[in-house]
Amino acid sequence: MPTFKFSKESLYRLDTCHPVLKLLMIRVLDTSPRDMTILCGHRGEADQNDAYSKGNSKLRWPQSKHNSFPSLAVDVAPYPIDWLNTLAFKELSVVVKSVWDEMSDDERDGWHLVHGADWKMKDWPHWELRR
């Protein structure tokens, strides 16, 4: 299996996320059969309201899990990105859920993982932590 590494930009974005999300995504990349990119971690007020106005978020600042610091949400995509390839997003979600299930209770620190693809309006890249 090939070894993948996050780009500097992905690492920067991932570094804005909660430590549990960071640990999860690093482990996912280590076990994934394909490369992936971090699209978004923390989102400030201007970026959140821009995402809302473009229809990329249903929430205004500061209601999104992306708006906390560290971010309780991360958007991840298989790389190279093909927005029409839902199969690639589904395959990545299987890896993310598998790695999450393998993490210990101590590593999860009481958090539950929620995938945006489980919502009525599918958000394939979105993963968030909830208590």
Accessible surface in RSA format (square Angstrom, percent):
REM  Atomic radii and reference values for relative SASA: ProtOr
REM  Chains: A
REM  Algorithm: Lee & Richards
REM  Probe-radius: 1.40
REM  Slices: 20
REM RES _ NUM      All-atoms   Total-Side   Main-Chain    Non-polar    All polar
REM                ABS   REL    ABS   REL    ABS   REL    ABS   REL    ABS   REL
RES MET A   1   157.60  81.6  76.67  50.7  80.94 192.7  77.47  65.9  80.13 106.2
RES PRO A   2    84.79  61.8  64.83  59.1  19.96  72.6  77.03  63.6   7.76  48.3
RES THR A   3   122.93  87.4  89.30  90.5  33.63  80.1  61.19  82.2  61.73  93.3
RES PHE A   4    44.14  22.1  34.37  21.3   9.77  25.4  36.93  22.4   7.21  20.6
RES LYS A   5   171.15  83.5 150.02  92.0  21.13  50.3  95.15  85.6  76.00  81.0
RES PHE A   6    20.10  10.1   4.63   2.9  15.47  40.3   5.39   3.3  14.71  42.1
RES SER A   7    64.88  54.8  49.37  65.9  15.51  35.7  55.09 117.3   9.79  13.7
RES LYS A   8   182.23  88.9 172.06 105.6  10.17  24.2 115.45 103.9  66.78  71.1
RES GLU A   9   100.50  57.7  93.19  70.5   7.31  17.4  35.95  69.5  64.56  52.7
RES SER A  10     1.82   1.5   1.77   2.4   0.05   0.1   0.02   0.0   1.80   2.5
RES LEU A  11    87.09  48.5  83.85  60.0   3.24   8.1  84.12  59.1   2.97   8.0
RES TYR A  12   160.64  75.0 153.85  87.5   6.80  17.7 114.24  85.8  46.40  57.2
RES ARG A  13    67.91  28.5  66.65  34.0   1.26   3.0  11.90  16.3  56.01  33.9
RES LEU A  14     3.42   1.9   3.42   2.4   0.00   0.0   3.42   2.4   0.00   0.0
RES ASP A  15    91.87  64.4  77.33  77.0  14.54  34.4  15.45  36.4  76.42  76.2
RES THR A  16    22.91  16.3  22.76  23.1   0.15   0.4  22.46  30.2   0.45   0.7
RES CYS A  17     2.52   1.9   0.00   0.0   2.52   5.9   0.00   0.0   2.52   2.7
RES HIS A  18    29.73  16.2  29.73  20.7   0.00   0.0  13.41  13.8  16.32  19.0
RES PRO A  19    83.81  61.1  78.32  71.4   5.49  20.0  79.53  65.7   4.28  26.6
RES VAL A  20    10.11   6.7   8.98   8.1   1.13   2.7  10.11   8.8   0.00   0.0
RES LEU A  21     0.00   0.0   0.00   0.0   0.00   0.0   0.00   0.0   0.00   0.0
RES LYS A  22    58.34  28.5  58.34  35.8   0.00   0.0  26.40  23.8  31.94  34.0
RES LEU A  23    56.84  31.7  53.77  38.5   3.07   7.7  56.19  39.5   0.65   1.8
RES LEU A  24     0.00   0.0   0.00   0.0   0.00   0.0   0.00   0.0   0.00   0.0
RES MET A  25     0.00   0.0   0.00   0.0   0.00   0.0   0.00   0.0   0.00   0.0
RES ILE A  26    77.40  44.0  76.84  57.2   0.56   1.3  77.16  55.6   0.23   0.6
RES ARG A  27    80.91  34.0  80.49  41.0   0.42   1.0  28.95  39.6  51.96  31.5
RES VAL A  28     0.00   0.0   0.00   0.0   0.00   0.0   0.00   0.0   0.00   0.0
RES LEU A  29     9.07   5.1   6.89   4.9   2.18   5.5   6.89   4.8   2.18   5.9
RES ASP A  30   100.26  70.2  72.10  71.8  28.16  66.6  25.75  60.6  74.51  74.3
RES THR A  31    65.73  46.7  55.95  56.7   9.78  23.3  55.91  75.1   9.82  14.8
RES SER A  32     1.81   1.5   0.64   0.8   1.17   2.7   0.00   0.0   1.81   2.5
RES PRO A  33    87.11  63.5  70.42  64.2  16.69  60.7  70.63  58.3  16.49 102.5
RES ARG A  34    68.46  28.7  66.90  34.1   1.56   3.7  24.88  34.0  43.58  26.4
RES ASP A  35    35.46  24.8  34.32  34.2   1.14   2.7   6.83  16.1  28.63  28.6
RES MET A  36     5.44   2.8   0.03   0.0   5.41  12.9   0.03   0.0   5.41   7.2
RES THR A  37    18.59  13.2  18.49  18.7   0.10   0.2   5.83   7.8  12.76  19.3
RES ILE A  38     0.00   0.0   0.00   0.0   0.00   0.0   0.00   0.0   0.00   0.0
RES LEU A  39    47.13  26.2  32.36  23.1  14.77  37.1  32.78  23.0  14.35  38.6
RES CYS A  40    22.27  16.8  19.64  21.9   2.63   6.2  12.33  31.2   9.93  10.7
RES GLY A  41     2.06   2.5   0.00   N/A   2.06   2.5   0.00   0.0   2.06   4.6
RES HIS A  42    59.08  32.3  39.45  27.4  19.63  50.2  24.36  25.1  34.72  40.4
RES ARG A  43    29.43  12.4  28.47  14.5   0.96   2.3   5.72   7.8  23.71  14.4
RES GLY A  44    25.01  30.8   0.00   N/A  25.01  30.8  21.47  58.9   3.54   7.9
RES GLU A  45    96.94  55.7  91.26  69.0   5.68  13.5  20.94  40.5  76.01  62.1
RES ALA A  46    81.84  75.2  65.64 101.3  16.20  36.8  74.01 104.2   7.82  20.7
RES ASP A  47    91.10  63.8  86.66  86.3   4.44  10.5  13.79  32.5  77.31  77.1
RES GLN A  48     0.00   0.0   0.00   0.0   0.00   0.0   0.00   0.0   0.00   0.0
RES ASN A  49    52.24  36.0  48.64  47.0   3.60   8.7  21.76  52.4  30.48  29.5
RES ASP A  50    64.41  45.1  59.40  59.1   5.01  11.9  19.00  44.7  45.41  45.3
RES ALA A  51    12.45  11.4   9.53  14.7   2.92   6.6  12.15  17.1   0.29   0.8
RES TYR A  52    74.64  34.8  66.96  38.1   7.68  20.0  28.17  21.2  46.47  57.3
RES SER A  53    87.28  73.8  49.75  66.4  37.53  86.5  46.21  98.4  41.07  57.5
RES LYS A  54   140.17  68.4 106.67  65.4  33.50  79.8  70.08  63.1  70.09  74.7
RES GLY A  55    53.57  66.1   0.00   N/A  53.57  66.1  31.26  85.8  22.31  50.0
RES ASN A  56   104.80  72.3  79.15  76.5  25.65  61.8  23.54  56.6  81.26  78.5
RES SER A  57    18.15  15.3   8.79  11.7   9.36  21.6   8.03  17.1  10.12  14.2
RES LYS A  58   142.46  69.5 118.71  72.8  23.75  56.5  67.27  60.5  75.19  80.1
RES LEU A  59    78.60  43.8  78.07  55.9   0.53   1.3  78.60  55.2   0.00   0.0
RES ARG A  60   132.11  55.5 131.25  66.9   0.86   2.0  41.73  57.0  90.38  54.8
RES TRP A  61    80.87  32.5  65.64  31.8  15.23  35.8  51.38  27.4  29.49  47.8
RES PRO A  62    90.71  66.1  74.18  67.6  16.53  60.1  74.18  61.2  16.53 102.7
RES GLN A  63   121.34  67.8  93.72  68.5  27.61  65.7  32.05  68.2  89.28  67.7
RES SER A  64    11.51   9.7   5.58   7.4   5.93  13.7   0.95   2.0  10.56  14.8
RES LYS A  65    67.32  32.8  62.22  38.2   5.10  12.1  33.25  29.9  34.07  36.3
RES HIS A  66     3.74   2.0   3.74   2.6   0.00   0.0   3.12   3.2   0.62   0.7
RES ASN A  67    10.87   7.5   1.23   1.2   9.64  23.2   1.49   3.6   9.38   9.1
RES SER A  68    43.24  36.5  32.56  43.5  10.68  24.6  42.08  89.6   1.16   1.6
RES PHE A  69   142.86  71.5 108.57  67.2  34.29  89.2 108.78  66.0  34.08  97.5
RES PRO A  70    55.50  40.5  53.46  48.7   2.05   7.4  53.46  44.1   2.05  12.7
RES SER A  71     0.00   0.0   0.00   0.0   0.00   0.0   0.00   0.0   0.00   0.0
RES LEU A  72    33.43  18.6  33.43  23.9   0.00   0.0  33.43  23.5   0.00   0.0
RES ALA A  73     0.00   0.0   0.00   0.0   0.00   0.0   0.00   0.0   0.00   0.0
RES VAL A  74     0.00   0.0   0.00   0.0   0.00   0.0   0.00   0.0   0.00   0.0
RES ASP A  75    16.82  11.8  16.82  16.7   0.00   0.0   0.93   2.2  15.89  15.9
RES VAL A  76     0.64   0.4   0.00   0.0   0.64   1.5   0.00   0.0   0.64   1.7
RES ALA A  77     0.00   0.0   0.00   0.0   0.00   0.0   0.00   0.0   0.00   0.0
RES PRO A  78     3.12   2.3   2.94   2.7   0.19   0.7   2.94   2.4   0.19   1.2
RES TYR A  79   113.10  52.8 108.50  61.7   4.60  12.0  60.91  45.8  52.19  64.3
RES PRO A  80    97.63  71.2  93.07  84.8   4.55  16.5  93.07  76.8   4.55  28.3
RES ILE A  81    64.61  36.8  34.62  25.8  29.99  72.3  34.71  25.0  29.90  81.1
RES ASP A  82    74.39  52.1  66.05  65.7   8.34  19.7  25.94  61.1  48.45  48.3
RES TRP A  83   146.76  58.9 128.99  62.4  17.77  41.7 106.36  56.7  40.40  65.5
RES LEU A  84   166.44  92.7 142.44 101.9  24.00  60.3 144.97 101.8  21.48  57.8
RES ASN A  85    52.17  36.0  45.88  44.3   6.29  15.1  12.16  29.3  40.01  38.7
RES THR A  86    59.94  42.6  58.89  59.7   1.05   2.5  34.62  46.5  25.32  38.3
RES LEU A  87   112.49  62.6 110.34  78.9   2.15   5.4 111.07  78.0   1.42   3.8
RES ALA A  88     3.80   3.5   3.13   4.8   0.66   1.5   3.64   5.1   0.16   0.4
RES PHE A  89     8.12   4.1   5.55   3.4   2.57   6.7   5.55   3.4   2.57   7.3
RES LYS A  90    99.52  48.6  99.30  60.9   0.22   0.5  45.58  41.0  53.94  57.5
RES GLU A  91    80.88  46.4  76.30  57.7   4.58  10.9  35.10  67.9  45.78  37.4
RES LEU A  92     5.73   3.2   3.75   2.7   1.98   5.0   5.65   4.0   0.08   0.2
RES SER A  93    10.28   8.7   9.70  12.9   0.58   1.3   0.90   1.9   9.38  13.1
RES VAL A  94   101.62  66.9  98.41  89.1   3.21   7.7 100.54  87.4   1.08   2.9
RES VAL A  95    24.94  16.4  23.07  20.9   1.87   4.5  24.94  21.7   0.00   0.0
RES VAL A  96     0.00   0.0   0.00   0.0   0.00   0.0   0.00   0.0   0.00   0.0
RES LYS A  97    86.40  42.1  85.42  52.4   0.97   2.3  55.05  49.6  31.34  33.4
RES SER A  98    49.46  41.8  42.68  57.0   6.78  15.6  25.55  54.4  23.92  33.5
RES VAL A  99     7.94   5.2   7.82   7.1   0.11   0.3   7.82   6.8   0.11   0.3
RES TRP A 100    19.04   7.6  19.04   9.2   0.00   0.0  10.37   5.5   8.66  14.1
RES ASP A 101   101.80  71.3  81.57  81.2  20.22  47.8  24.86  58.5  76.93  76.7
RES GLU A 102   133.57  76.7  99.24  75.1  34.34  81.8  48.69  94.2  84.88  69.3
RES MET A 103     5.82   3.0   0.49   0.3   5.33  12.7   0.51   0.4   5.31   7.0
RES SER A 104    54.78  46.3  44.46  59.3  10.32  23.8  49.89 106.2   4.89   6.9
RES ASP A 105   116.47  81.6 105.69 105.2  10.78  25.5  36.89  86.8  79.58  79.4
RES ASP A 106   133.61  93.6 112.12 111.6  21.50  50.8  34.45  81.1  99.16  98.9
RES GLU A 107    52.77  30.3  41.70  31.5  11.08  26.4  25.94  50.2  26.84  21.9
RES ARG A 108    55.05  23.1  55.05  28.1   0.00   0.0   5.58   7.6  49.47  30.0
RES ASP A 109    79.69  55.8  71.80  71.5   7.89  18.6  15.19  35.8  64.49  64.3
RES GLY A 110    50.32  62.1   0.00   N/A  50.32  62.1  37.18 102.0  13.14  29.4
RES TRP A 111    26.11  10.5  20.91  10.1   5.20  12.2  20.91  11.1   5.20   8.4
RES HIS A 112   115.72  63.2 114.41  79.5   1.30   3.3  69.20  71.3  46.51  54.1
RES LEU A 113    33.09  18.4   4.85   3.5  28.23  71.0   4.85   3.4  28.23  76.0
RES VAL A 114    29.96  19.7  27.04  24.5   2.92   7.0  29.96  26.0   0.00   0.0
RES HIS A 115     4.54   2.5   3.10   2.2   1.44   3.7   1.29   1.3   3.25   3.8
RES GLY A 116     0.00   0.0   0.00   N/A   0.00   0.0   0.00   0.0   0.00   0.0
RES ALA A 117     6.90   6.3   3.27   5.1   3.63   8.2   3.27   4.6   3.63   9.6
RES ASP A 118    95.61  67.0  63.67  63.4  31.95  75.5  28.00  65.9  67.62  67.4
RES TRP A 119    83.23  33.4  77.77  37.6   5.46  12.8  77.25  41.2   5.98   9.7
RES LYS A 120   210.82 102.8 171.69 105.3  39.13  93.2 124.62 112.2  86.20  91.8
RES MET A 121    92.41  47.9  84.08  55.6   8.33  19.8  70.23  59.7  22.18  29.4
RES LYS A 122   117.94  57.5  93.65  57.5  24.29  57.8  61.85  55.7  56.10  59.8
RES ASP A 123    39.84  27.9  35.93  35.8   3.91   9.2   8.66  20.4  31.18  31.1
RES TRP A 124    51.99  20.9  47.30  22.9   4.69  11.0  40.98  21.8  11.01  17.9
RES PRO A 125    17.21  12.5  17.20  15.7   0.00   0.0  17.21  14.2   0.00   0.0
RES HIS A 126    11.23   6.1  11.23   7.8   0.00   0.0   8.36   8.6   2.87   3.3
RES TRP A 127     3.72   1.5   3.72   1.8   0.00   0.0   2.09   1.1   1.63   2.6
RES GLU A 128     7.02   4.0   7.02   5.3   0.00   0.0   0.00   0.0   7.02   5.7
RES LEU A 129     0.00   0.0   0.00   0.0   0.00   0.0   0.00   0.0   0.00   0.0
RES ARG A 130    98.38  41.3  98.28  50.1   0.11   0.3  28.05  38.3  70.33  42.6
RES ARG A 131   166.14  69.8 112.93  57.6  53.21 126.7  76.28 104.2  89.86  54.5
END  Absolute sums over single chains surface
CHAIN  1 A     7654.3       6403.9       1250.4       4287.8       3366.5
END  Absolute sums over all chains
TOTAL          7654.3       6403.9       1250.4       4287.8       3366.5
